[in-house]
Amino acid sequence: MKAFVKRLVLAWDPDFTKVTPTEAIMLEQAEANFARGDVVPDDAINWE
């Protein structure tokens, strides 16, 4: 049954992923930085 549910979820949303507790903390920190405007401007990146 578990394998069926996993296949069903992946068929419905192929980008479905789970994060580890550490990754969840890092994502929260990144979202907080973004909300404060603490981001790297596009012109500071060498896109070539």
Secondary structure, 3 states (H helix, E strand, C coil): CHHHHHHHHHHHCCCCCCCCHHHHHHHHHHHHHHHCCCCCCHHHCCCC
